[in-house]
Amino acid sequence: MSRTSAMNESPLSVGEREKFEAQYSEIATLAGGLAHEIKNPLSTMSMNLELLTEDLDSLDVPAKHRMLKKVESVQRECKHLQDILDAFLQFARVGKLSLSEANLNNLVSDFIDFFRPQARDANIEISPHFDADLPPIKVDKALFRQVLMNLALNVIQAMPDGGLIELQTYHKNGMVYLDLIDNGKGIDEKVKSRMFDAFFSTKSGGSGLGLPTVKKIIDAHHGTIECESEPGRGTRFTISFPVC
């Protein structure tokens, strides 16, 4: 498998990083405000569509079924827009972290306990391999749980007939690493090159913000994320965090 890095750019200096983060914070605030302004009328539309459905249900006219199907179609589109806005707001808010010292093994182990029933339903086996001597890291635990969930859901979609997920932790050169490996259908070079681009998605109805949000969270921790994959040979995501 060939490796594609999500961190190809040259490292930023402290001053450059601070300037970039300030500019991003301003853009994120504006974008988040715009999304909120869209959500308000969208919620009103959804509520009125529900009321319209109730009114149509009470009618006894030949066209009732056809009218209800049209209203349901608009409701589905409103729900899709709501999901996209929720994902975008989540994407825009990443940046300010609530950091605490933690052991990566414990965080991953807790996630496995949480995720195992969903994996079992998808006929997926989880195999952890933990480095027993990991140094601690500084991490936003809630955001890291989101990273693991987004990656795990991608794995489930890559293995519709079931399979194996391996989670491996280790450390070297002042960094703590997590490898998440599946034996699914793999990813081609074209998709790999764009997987962390906002709004890029190969899934019907997908927001295209799952993996970009993952990358933003890792970037905010001054870590890295890489993907190694080939079609038919599975996928390995490698995440790293600086040691405390």
C-alpha positions in Angstrom: 0.0 0.0 0.0 1.2 3.5 -0.8 1.1 6.3 1.8 -0.7 9.6 1.3 0.0 12.3 3.9 -2.6 14.8 5.0 0.1 17.1 6.2 2.1 17.8 3.0 2.6 21.5 3.7 5.8 22.8 5.3 5.6 23.3 9.1 4.4 26.8 10.1 6.4 29.0 12.4 4.7 30.0 15.7 3.9 33.5 14.3 2.5 32.1 11.1 0.4 29.5 13.0 -1.0 32.2 15.3 -1.9 34.4 12.3 -3.5 31.5 10.5 -5.5 30.5 13.5 -6.7 34.1 14.0 -7.8 34.3 10.4 -9.5 30.9 10.6 -11.3 31.8 13.8 -12.8 34.9 12.2 -13.9 32.9 9.1 -15.3 30.1 11.2 -17.3 32.6 13.3 -18.8 34.2 10.2 -19.6 30.8 8.6 -21.1 29.5 11.9 -23.3 32.6 12.1 -24.5 32.2 8.6 -25.3 28.5 9.2 -27.3 29.5 12.3 -29.2 32.0 10.2 -30.1 29.3 7.6 -31.1 26.8 10.3 -33.8 29.1 11.8 -36.0 29.4 8.7 -35.3 25.8 7.8 -36.7 24.7 11.2 -39.8 26.8 10.5 -40.2 25.2 7.1 -39.9 21.8 8.6 -42.4 22.5 11.3 -44.9 23.9 8.8 -44.5 20.8 6.6 -45.4 18.6 9.5 -48.6 20.8 10.1 -49.3 20.6 6.3 -49.0 16.8 6.5 -51.5 16.6 9.3 -53.9 18.9 7.4 -53.6 16.7 4.3 -54.2 13.5 6.3 -57.6 14.9 7.4 -58.7 15.5 3.8 -60.7 13.1 1.7 -59.7 14.0 -1.8 -58.5 11.9 -4.7 -55.2 13.7 -4.9 -54.4 13.3 -1.2 -51.8 10.5 -1.6 -50.0 12.3 -4.4 -49.9 15.5 -2.4 -48.6 13.7 0.7 -45.8 12.1 -1.4 -44.7 15.5 -2.6 -44.7 17.0 0.9 -42.7 13.9 2.2 -40.1 14.5 -0.6 -39.7 18.1 0.6 -39.4 17.0 4.2 -36.6 14.6 3.2 -34.7 17.4 1.5 -35.1 19.6 4.6 -33.8 16.8 6.8 -30.8 16.4 4.4 -30.1 20.2 4.6 -30.4 20.1 8.4 -27.9 17.2 8.6 -25.5 19.2 6.4 -25.8 22.3 8.5 -25.3 20.3 11.7 -22.1 18.8 10.2 -20.9 22.2 9.0 -21.5 23.8 12.4 -19.5 21.0 14.0 -16.8 21.5 11.4 -16.7 25.3 12.0 -16.5 25.0 15.8 -13.3 22.9 15.8 -10.3 24.9 17.0 -10.8 25.7 20.7 -9.8 22.7 22.6 -10.5 21.6 26.2 -7.2 19.8 26.8 -6.5 17.3 29.6 -3.7 14.8 30.1 -4.7 11.3 29.1 -3.4 7.9 28.1 -4.3 7.0 24.5 -4.8 3.3 25.4 -7.5 4.2 27.8 -9.3 6.5 25.4 -9.2 3.9 22.6 -10.3 1.1 25.0 -13.3 3.2 26.2 -14.3 3.8 22.6 -14.1 0.1 21.7 -16.4 -0.7 24.6 -18.8 1.9 23.3 -18.6 0.9 19.6 -18.5 -2.9 19.9 -22.3 -3.5 19.8 -22.5 -1.5 16.5 -19.5 -3.3 15.1 -21.1 -6.7 16.1 -24.3 -5.7 14.3 -22.2 -5.0 11.2 -20.3 -8.4 11.5 -17.1 -6.6 12.2 -14.4 -7.9 14.7 -12.3 -5.4 16.7 -8.7 -6.4 17.5 -6.8 -4.0 19.8 -3.0 -4.1 20.1 -1.8 -1.6 22.8 1.7 -0.4 23.6 1.8 -0.9 27.4 4.4 1.8 27.9 2.7 4.8 26.2 3.6 8.3 27.5 0.7 10.7 28.2 -0.7 13.2 25.7 -2.8 16.4 26.0 -6.1 15.8 24.2 -9.7 17.1 24.0 -11.4 13.8 25.0 -14.8 14.6 23.5 -13.3 15.7 20.1 -11.0 12.6 20.0 -14.1 10.4 20.6 -15.6 12.2 17.5 -12.4 11.4 15.5 -12.7 7.7 16.4 -16.4 7.6 15.6 -16.0 9.2 12.2 -13.2 6.9 11.3 -15.0 3.8 12.6 -18.2 4.7 10.6 -16.0 5.0 7.5 -14.6 1.5 8.2 -18.1 0.0 8.5 -19.1 1.6 5.1 -15.9 0.1 3.6 -16.8 -3.4 4.8 -20.5 -3.9 4.0 -20.1 -7.7 4.4 -18.2 -7.5 7.7 -14.5 -7.8 8.4 -11.7 -6.9 10.8 -10.6 -3.6 12.5 -7.3 -3.5 14.2 -6.3 -0.6 16.5 -2.6 -0.4 17.3 -0.9 2.1 19.6 2.8 2.8 19.8 5.2 5.7 20.3 8.5 7.0 18.8 10.4 10.3 18.4 8.2 12.2 20.9 4.9 11.3 19.3 2.2 8.8 20.3 0.6 6.9 17.4 -2.7 5.2 16.7 -3.1 3.0 13.6 -6.7 2.0 12.6 -6.5 -0.8 10.0 -9.3 -2.5 8.1 -9.4 -5.2 5.5 -12.2 -3.6 3.5 -12.4 -2.6 -0.1 -9.7 0.1 0.0 -9.5 3.6 -1.5 -8.1 4.6 -4.9 -5.6 7.4 -5.4 -8.1 9.9 -6.8 -10.3 9.6 -3.7 -7.3 9.6 -1.3 -6.0 12.8 -2.7 -9.3 14.6 -1.9 -10.6 12.7 1.2 -9.8 15.6 3.6 -11.3 18.3 1.3 -14.4 19.9 2.8 -17.6 18.8 1.0 -16.0 16.1 -1.0 -17.9 12.8 -0.7 -18.3 9.6 -2.6 -21.4 8.7 -0.5 -24.9 9.5 -1.7 -26.3 12.1 0.6 -23.1 12.5 2.5 -22.1 15.9 3.9 -18.4 15.5 2.9 -17.4 16.9 6.3 -16.6 13.7 8.3 -13.0 13.3 7.4 -12.2 17.0 7.0 -13.5 17.4 10.6 -11.2 14.6 11.7 -8.3 16.3 10.1 -9.2 19.7 11.7 -9.4 18.1 15.1 -6.0 16.4 14.7 -4.4 19.6 13.3 -5.8 21.6 16.3 -3.9 19.1 18.5 -0.7 19.8 16.5 -0.8 16.2 15.4 -0.9 14.4 12.0 -3.2 12.0 10.1 -2.1 9.9 7.2 -3.9 7.3 5.0 -2.4 4.3 3.4 -4.7 2.3 1.1 -5.1 0.4 -2.1 -8.3 -0.9 -3.7 -8.9 -4.4 -2.6 -6.2 -4.4 0.1 -7.8 -2.4 3.0 -6.9 0.9 4.6 -4.7 2.1 7.4 -5.3 5.5 9.1 -2.4 6.6 11.2 -2.9 9.4 13.8 -0.2 11.0 15.9 -0.2 13.3 18.9 2.8 15.1 20.6 3.9 13.6 23.9 3.2 15.9 26.9 
